[in-house]
Amino acid sequence: MANKDLIIDASDSEVSLALLEDNQLIELNKEKRNIRFSVGDIYLGKVKKIMPGLNAAFVNVGYERDAFLHYLDLGAQFRTQQKYYLSALQKQGKVVPIHKFKPEPDIDKDGKITDVLTQGQTVIVQITKEPISTKGPRLASEISLAGRNLVLIPHSDKVSVSSKIENADEKNRLKALLQSIKPRNYGVIIRTVAEGKKVAVLDAELRELVRKWESAFSSVRKEIKSPRLLIGEMNRTSTILRDMLNVTFNSIWTNDPSLADDIRKYIKEIAPEKSKIVKIYKGTIPLFDHFGINKQIKALFGKTVSFKHGAYLIIDHTEALHVIDVNSGNRSRKGNDQELNALEVNMEAAVEIARQLRLRDMGGIIVIDFIDMQSSENKQTLFDKMKEVMASDRTKHNILPLTKFGLMQITRQRVRPEMNIITNEKCPSCLGTGEIKPTILFTDELEGHLAFIVDKIKTRKLILNVHPFVAAWLKKGLFPIFRKWNLKYKISLKVQPVVSYHMLEYHFYDREENEIDLS
């Protein structure tokens, strides 16, 4: 079984989550801390324009471009939901519990948008796709509130169980259990992680989701105008943690003590004996450098991605789809079995492609040009391998067999923009001018700051973080430069290489590992 580690780097501006399997980066998520319009957010939106030809409407939810709402995404209980909102509005937030509320008839599944919506109307909508490229958010009016084990659907009565729970007895147990404890007029989807859970855990989560939905309407007032946020989904970090966290991790590292406490509390609920896997990182080298993640990011997010034995992928993007080309490179085999060589390269490429799709969160249509193979049996083997390596991908996807031209098509659900990290760097020394200050003076600059620290700040135990090339220069020889500084200033200086720094970047730290301000 693979060793799994979760690394969470929290800064003031963003939170980055990296999932490692046997120290290999397989998933990366980044969330800006000021991000708006996340999947799952529920808004009071205002209908701006009805489009009968599209059987859809454009709705203002406060984004610069109006969001798109199709008739098929209204949900059968749309009229009941609107009636419930208007009731809360008239009663100034004193709402009737949904289980006592009389539902309206379902809307016609083959109906027209003009039958149910009018321009200027306020509607309750949920974001199903974040704004991508020039498009505004995509909306639905069939609301779902996700917990860890359950998904609550107000104004429905259906109970369904995840198809990934294969044990028939457990499926029946969970379905009967939820049907007996759920309030009237609420539907429930039982998630895969609910397998084996006790009634007390599921009941507590169900009550909390019902409370979250009904309490949102207590703040509804006539003087509060739409558009506005009604219920915010947990921030993306918490959402990812809710879906990713499990006790199979060997360790969870973070540099944010409060986040570590939250994770520890959560793990104590699901597996108390595993709470010790949560660890706080306190080193001076950046967290992602310490675990070698930044180096992997640089290697994995370019247009060309190398994998085993000199083979490589070329990944290109268009407005409509992603194209991945598999190349054998300078790989060679003894003998002339070209078919077997092609199969081996393709099988290894499949593993790397599955990793790339998760890493970059690539969505929409992905077309893969594998190396041509003649044997139908080999094509089936490659198709089976692709399904196997994609099985652990939590995002909904569909894989088609290879065409006669050796192309494989994959569709993967796209709900947010693709992760795009620029791996090429602007020259940090010349900033694009083509000229730099004399590098021979760089060590003089470092020594000048060192003298300032010793003289003004009066600290003698220091850490200096620099680019690996500079670190190698400072440590070179039998009597390296940094030792000369130690003797000259009567200090204890430790030099640490940091891969993510640009060539002439440096930072000094004191004995408590606090950065020293040189300004």
Secondary structure, 3 states (H helix, E strand, C coil): CCCEEEEEEECCCEEEEEEEECCEEEEEEEEECCCCCCCCCEEEEEEEEEECCCCEEEEECCCCCCEEEEHHHCCCCHHHHHHHHHHHHHCCCCCCCHHHCCCCCCCCCCCCHHHHCCCCCEEEEEEEECCECCECCEEECCCCEECCCEEEEECCCCEEECCCCCCHHHHHHHHHHHHHHCCCCEEEEECHHHCCCCHHHHHHHHHHHHHHHHHHHHHCCCCCCCCEEEECCCCHHHHHHHHHCCCCEEEEEECCHHHHHHHHHHHHHHCHHHHHHEEECCCCCCHHHHCCHHHHHHHHCCCEEECHHHCEEEEEECCCEEEEEEECCCCCCCCCCHHHHHHHHHHHHHHHHHHHHHHHCCCEEEEEECCCCCCHHHHHHHHHHHHHHHCCCCCCEEECCCCCCCEEEEEECCCCCCCCCCCCCCCCCCCCCCCCCCHHHHHHHHHHHHHHHHHHHCCCEEEEEECHHHHHHHCCCCCCHHHHHHHHHCCEEEEEECCCCCCCCEEEECCCCCECCCC
